[in-house]
Amino acid sequence: MAKGVVIRQLRVGSLTRFADTGTLTGIYKQQVDSAYLNANGLSDDQQGDKTHHGGPEKALHHFASDHYEQLRKALPEPAAGRCQPGAFGENLVTEGLTETDVCVGDIFKLGEAIVQVSQPRQPCWRLNLRFGIPDMSRRLQSSLRTGWYYRVLQPGIVHRGDILTLEQRPNPEWPLSRILAILYDITLEPAALAGMVGLVQLSPNLRNIAKQRLATQQVENWEGRLFGSSPQKQDDATGP
């Protein structure tokens, strides 16, 4: 299949707190030479909120470094200066692979491991704290460049410098850019939503969102995810 891309950085993070809040986060990830990848993610990689981050459907986070230059141009300082590889808490740093190049259910070989694309990232309010911009999560969502997650089909050791190699593509007509457009742009298009429901390799969470929209003809409320319910919640809750 297509030529693979090099893992330029492999990153894991320990829990820390956003400044001036009680919010725990694992978004500040450090480079490592290697790590063991199991069904729940890389060894020594932590998430503050295990209800919404990590776990089998979000075991590994990938963000396209190709997007950083455009983000730097669009954001004010000091947020623009923070737009460097690793800023979004990604585990994998690559160039030459974006949401238009990756499809739902794609199976990749990664070192000793085998991984499968499960869903695009759904930005949350913790990014507002990370970048110091009250609507950073909405900005990223509106860009349709959010990064994506993998589930682990076969565990194994992963090294910086490994080649991420596409082995199977069961849904070539479903790039992640299409999923993102349905989620945040053409939000109530019946045929598109029905197509999402039928994607067995898509995470249950996103398939359920599509089912609910078809049933109610309404888009779910994004405000809590994008902004948190209140400043107090942001102080007390845990982060990625």
C-alpha positions in Angstrom: 0.0 0.0 0.0 1.0 3.6 0.4 4.5 4.5 1.6 4.6 4.9 5.3 5.6 8.0 7.4 8.3 8.3 10.0 7.5 8.7 13.6 9.6 11.8 14.2 8.6 12.1 17.9 7.1 9.6 20.4 5.6 11.3 23.4 4.2 10.3 26.8 3.0 12.5 29.7 2.7 12.4 33.4 0.0 14.2 35.3 0.5 17.9 36.1 -1.8 20.9 36.7 -2.7 23.8 34.5 -1.4 27.0 36.1 -3.8 28.6 38.6 -6.3 25.8 38.4 -6.9 22.4 40.0 -7.2 20.8 36.7 -4.9 17.7 36.2 -3.7 17.1 32.7 -1.4 14.8 30.8 -1.2 17.1 27.8 2.4 18.2 28.5 4.0 15.1 27.0 7.7 14.5 26.8 9.7 12.8 24.0 10.8 9.2 24.6 12.9 6.9 22.5 10.5 3.9 22.9 7.4 2.8 24.9 5.2 -0.3 25.1 1.8 0.1 23.5 -1.0 -1.9 25.0 -4.8 -1.8 24.6 -5.1 1.4 26.8 -2.1 3.3 25.4 1.6 3.8 25.8 3.4 2.8 29.0 3.8 5.8 31.3 1.3 7.9 29.4 -1.3 9.3 31.7 -4.7 11.1 31.4 -6.3 13.2 34.1 -9.9 12.4 32.9 -10.0 8.7 32.1 -13.8 8.9 31.4 -13.3 11.1 28.3 -9.6 10.5 27.4 -7.6 7.3 26.8 -9.0 3.8 26.9 -9.3 1.3 24.1 -11.0 3.6 21.6 -8.5 6.5 22.3 -5.4 4.5 23.1 -3.1 6.6 20.9 -3.4 10.2 19.8 -2.0 11.5 16.5 -2.0 15.1 15.4 -0.6 16.2 12.0 2.4 18.5 12.5 1.5 19.8 9.0 -1.1 22.0 10.7 1.1 23.9 13.1 2.3 26.6 10.7 -1.2 27.6 9.8 -2.2 27.6 13.4 0.7 29.9 14.3 -0.5 32.4 11.7 -4.1 32.3 12.9 -3.5 32.6 16.7 -2.4 35.6 18.8 0.7 35.4 21.0 1.5 33.8 23.3 -0.7 31.0 22.0 1.0 31.1 18.6 4.3 30.4 20.1 3.0 27.3 21.8 2.1 25.8 18.4 5.0 23.4 18.2 4.9 19.6 17.9 3.4 18.1 21.1 1.2 21.1 21.9 -2.0 19.2 21.5 -0.9 16.3 23.7 -0.3 14.0 20.7 1.6 10.7 21.2 2.7 10.6 17.6 4.4 13.4 15.7 4.7 13.0 11.9 4.7 15.0 8.7 2.9 14.2 5.5 -0.3 12.6 7.0 -3.4 14.6 7.7 -7.2 14.0 8.2 -7.6 13.9 4.4 -5.1 11.1 4.1 -6.4 8.8 6.9 -9.7 6.8 6.7 -11.9 5.3 9.4 -10.8 1.8 10.1 -7.3 2.1 8.5 -5.0 -0.5 9.9 -1.3 0.5 10.4 1.8 -1.3 11.5 3.7 0.7 14.0 6.9 -0.9 15.3 5.8 -4.2 16.8 2.2 -3.0 17.2 -0.8 -3.0 14.9 -3.2 -0.1 15.3 -6.5 0.9 13.8 -8.0 4.4 13.2 -11.1 4.7 15.5 -12.2 8.3 15.4 -11.2 12.0 15.0 -10.5 13.9 18.2 -13.4 15.9 19.7 -11.8 19.1 21.1 -12.7 19.9 24.7 -12.4 22.9 27.0 -9.0 21.8 28.4 -7.4 23.2 25.2 -8.7 26.6 26.2 -6.5 26.4 29.4 -3.6 24.9 27.5 -3.4 27.8 25.0 -4.8 30.6 27.2 -7.6 31.3 24.6 -11.2 31.1 25.8 -12.5 29.5 22.6 -9.4 27.5 21.5 -11.5 24.3 21.5 -14.1 25.8 19.2 -11.4 27.2 16.9 -9.8 23.8 16.5 -13.2 22.1 15.9 -14.1 24.7 13.3 -10.9 24.1 11.4 -11.8 20.4 10.9 -8.1 19.7 11.8 -8.4 18.0 15.2 -6.1 15.0 15.1 -7.3 11.4 15.5 -7.2 8.3 17.7 -6.2 4.7 17.3 -7.3 1.5 18.9 -4.7 -1.2 19.4 -5.2 -4.5 17.6 -1.8 -6.0 18.6 0.3 -4.6 21.4 4.1 -4.1 21.1 7.1 -1.9 21.5 7.1 1.4 19.5 10.2 3.4 18.8 10.9 6.9 17.6 11.9 6.5 14.0 9.6 3.6 13.3 7.6 3.7 10.1 3.8 4.0 10.3 2.8 1.8 7.4 -0.7 1.4 6.1 -1.7 -2.3 5.8 -5.4 -2.3 5.2 -8.0 0.3 4.2 -11.5 -1.1 4.5 -13.3 2.3 4.1 -11.5 4.3 1.4 -14.5 6.5 0.9 -14.5 7.6 4.5 -11.5 9.9 5.2 -11.5 11.5 8.6 -12.1 14.9 6.9 -15.5 13.6 5.8 -16.4 12.5 9.3 -15.3 15.9 10.7 -17.4 17.7 8.1 -20.5 15.7 9.1 -19.9 16.2 12.8 -19.4 20.0 12.6 -20.5 21.3 9.2 -23.3 19.3 7.4 -24.5 18.2 10.8 -28.0 16.9 9.9 -27.6 15.4 6.4 -29.5 12.1 6.7 -27.6 10.0 4.2 -24.2 11.1 5.7 -25.4 10.3 9.2 -26.7 6.9 8.1 -23.4 6.2 6.5 -21.7 6.9 9.8 -24.0 4.6 11.7 -23.0 1.8 9.3 -19.3 2.2 9.8 -18.5 -0.7 12.1 -14.9 0.4 12.5 -15.9 3.9 13.8 -15.9 4.3 17.6 -19.3 3.5 19.3 -19.3 7.0 20.7 -19.5 8.7 17.2 -21.9 6.1 15.8 -24.2 6.8 18.7 -24.0 10.6 18.0 -25.1 9.9 14.4 -27.9 7.6 15.6 -29.2 10.3 18.0 -29.1 13.0 15.3 -31.1 10.8 13.0 -33.6 10.0 15.7 -34.1 13.6 17.0 -33.2 15.7 14.0 -31.2 17.8 16.4 -27.5 18.4 17.0 -26.2 17.6 20.5 -25.1 20.5 22.7 -21.4 21.1 22.3 -21.1 23.9 25.0 -20.2 21.7 27.9 -17.4 19.9 25.9 -16.1 23.1 24.3 -16.3 25.5 27.3 -17.1 23.5 30.5 -20.3 24.2 32.4 -18.7 26.8 34.6 -15.4 28.3 35.7 -15.8 26.2 38.9 -16.0 23.0 36.9 -12.8 24.0 35.1 -11.1 24.4 38.4 -12.3 21.1 39.9 -12.4 18.8 36.9 -9.6 16.7 35.5 -8.0 17.0 32.1 -6.5 15.0 29.3 
